Amino acid sequence: MNRRYRKTVIAGNWKMNMTATETKKFAEDIRKIMPRAKWCETLICVPACNISTAAKAFKDLRISVGAENVYFEEKGAFTGEISAEMLKDLGVKYVVIGHSERRQYFGETDVTVNKKVHAVLNAGMSPIICVGESLEQRETGITNEWIALQVKSALFGVPADKLRRCIIAYEPI
């Protein structure tokens, strides 16, 4: 990758594994060992209930905080969902979209991934678009076509000036 045009991003997500208290403790522990890399951006994507705690805990560590999910509608009767504007208001810069577990367990499709990409970009944040194939797809030899379809679907209708804010994360299932 040419670092003149794109910055390297190292990201991790916690899934459903840490409480706010554990988030604070993790930040204290990582503070002792984390190098301050200037050549890349480090970020941690956490569940919505941990965003405020993580933002405070990682503020001085040069670690950006992202969210693990977003809903594509701006407002409405969508109990339990969180909008892009709500995330932005919490200081979120990145949002994981299309994770294989969201696709597998919650029925997310390429269409909903695309809607989420637009919602995140319109709110001024960067989507981390997850793409990947299953073992069966890999063994069938359709990996490249499958990934290309996921990328094209996720980015459908995204204006060229917003593409720079999109991150593609390859994560085979």
VEXBATOR-21989 format. One line per field, with one value per residue (C-alpha): residue in one letter; x, y, z. Coordinates in steps of 0.02 Angstrom, whole numbers, plus 50000, padded with zeros to 5 digits. Example, Ala and Ser with C-alpha at 12.3 -4.5 7.8 and 13.67 -1.06 7.14 Angstrom:
residues 2
res = (A, S)
u = (50615, 50684)
v = (49775, 49947)
w = (50390, 50357)
//
This chain:
residues 173
res = (M, N, R, R, Y, R, K, T, V, I, A, G, N, W, K, M, N, M, T, A, T, E, T, K, K, F, A, E, D, I, R, K, I, M, P, R, A, K, W, C, E, T, L, I, C, V, P, A, C, N, I, S, T, A, A, K, A, F, K, D, L, R, I, S, V, G, A, E, N, V, Y, F, E, E, K, G, A, F, T, G, E, I, S, A, E, M, L, K, D, L, G, V, K, Y, V, V, I, G, H, S, E, R, R, Q, Y, F, G, E, T, D, V, T, V, N, K, K, V, H, A, V, L, N, A, G, M, S, P, I, I, C, V, G, E, S, L, E, Q, R, E, T, G, I, T, N, E, W, I, A, L, Q, V, K, S, A, L, F, G, V, P, A, D, K, L, R, R, C, I, I, A, Y, E, P, I)
u = (50000, 50062, 50057, 50059, 49879, 49811, 49850, 49868, 49729, 49741, 49572, 49499, 49323, 49266, 49104, 48999, 49141, 49181, 49082, 49117, 49216, 49321, 49346, 49423, 49537, 49591, 49639, 49745, 49832, 49862, 49932, 50083, 50128, 50054, 50182, 50126, 50139, 50134, 50132, 49960, 49796, 49745, 49564, 49454, 49272, 49164, 48981, 48873, 48858, 49048, 49078, 49079, 49191, 49309, 49319, 49374, 49489, 49583, 49587, 49772, 49829, 49806, 49675, 49517, 49352, 49229, 49062, 49023, 48858, 48737, 48561, 48531, 48378, 48403, 48260, 48105, 48027, 48175, 48190, 48366, 48449, 48572, 48583, 48737, 48701, 48691, 48861, 48937, 48873, 48970, 49131, 49135, 49242, 49225, 49086, 49102, 48976, 48935, 49032, 49011, 48925, 48798, 48765, 48753, 48656, 48554, 48519, 48610, 48622, 48724, 48574, 48571, 48761, 48748, 48615, 48725, 48876, 48776, 48711, 48886, 48962, 48820, 48854, 49037, 49111, 49207, 49132, 49239, 49157, 49186, 49195, 49239, 49199, 49153, 49263, 49140, 49153, 49342, 49349, 49231, 49352, 49235, 49326, 49376, 49205, 49117, 49226, 49209, 49019, 49018, 49129, 49029, 48865, 48927, 48991, 48844, 48796, 48939, 49006, 49189, 49234, 49176, 49267, 49427, 49337, 49289, 49393, 49377, 49415, 49442, 49386, 49352, 49215)
v = (50000, 50174, 50269, 50432, 50400, 50285, 50269, 50096, 50058, 49923, 49886, 49763, 49734, 49660, 49581, 49550, 49523, 49674, 49780, 49966, 49923, 49797, 49927, 50047, 49912, 49857, 50037, 50047, 49884, 49931, 50101, 50010, 49914, 50008, 50092, 50255, 50215, 50366, 50265, 50192, 50229, 50112, 50092, 49986, 49956, 49923, 49887, 50043, 50031, 50048, 50193, 50335, 50239, 50188, 50365, 50430, 50283, 50284, 50473, 50494, 50333, 50385, 50248, 50298, 50225, 50148, 50061, 49881, 49916, 50050, 50057, 50139, 50243, 50417, 50407, 50308, 50166, 50046, 49985, 49936, 50010, 50155, 50284, 50356, 50527, 50450, 50370, 50529, 50626, 50505, 50544, 50387, 50401, 50224, 50096, 49910, 49861, 49691, 49585, 49401, 49372, 49511, 49431, 49255, 49283, 49439, 49414, 49567, 49571, 49665, 49783, 49826, 49841, 49970, 50068, 50070, 50127, 50277, 50318, 50317, 50419, 50546, 50569, 50607, 50446, 50306, 50134, 49980, 49866, 49682, 49561, 49378, 49206, 49043, 48889, 48811, 48963, 48960, 48775, 48803, 48932, 49082, 49188, 49331, 49344, 49335, 49471, 49581, 49566, 49612, 49764, 49824, 49801, 49891, 50039, 50053, 50235, 50301, 50462, 50460, 50597, 50487, 50328, 50383, 50368, 50187, 50046, 49870, 49735, 49560, 49430, 49256, 49170)
w = (50000, 49959, 50124, 50028, 49980, 50115, 50299, 50373, 50497, 50630, 50706, 50827, 50888, 51052, 50999, 51155, 51276, 51388, 51508, 51534, 51691, 51594, 51457, 51581, 51652, 51477, 51435, 51593, 51547, 51366, 51416, 51490, 51331, 51183, 51069, 50991, 50807, 50693, 50531, 50565, 50647, 50786, 50830, 50936, 50893, 51044, 51081, 51091, 51281, 51297, 51177, 51305, 51425, 51285, 51217, 51386, 51426, 51260, 51232, 51277, 51192, 51010, 50993, 50901, 50955, 50833, 50845, 50802, 50718, 50659, 50592, 50424, 50469, 50543, 50669, 50708, 50804, 50791, 50970, 51018, 50864, 50858, 50719, 50637, 50713, 50887, 50861, 50791, 50942, 51053, 50958, 50850, 50693, 50624, 50613, 50573, 50440, 50365, 50488, 50448, 50615, 50579, 50411, 50482, 50643, 50604, 50419, 50357, 50168, 50039, 50025, 50211, 50213, 50072, 50167, 50322, 50220, 50157, 50331, 50405, 50264, 50270, 50456, 50419, 50487, 50402, 50371, 50397, 50269, 50306, 50162, 50160, 50097, 50182, 50174, 50051, 49937, 49948, 49906, 49759, 49690, 49690, 49822, 49706, 49626, 49795, 49871, 49717, 49726, 49911, 49881, 49730, 49824, 49980, 49879, 49760, 49740, 49847, 49770, 49718, 49844, 49989, 49937, 50025, 50192, 50161, 50233, 50164, 50293, 50227, 50353, 50289, 50386)
//
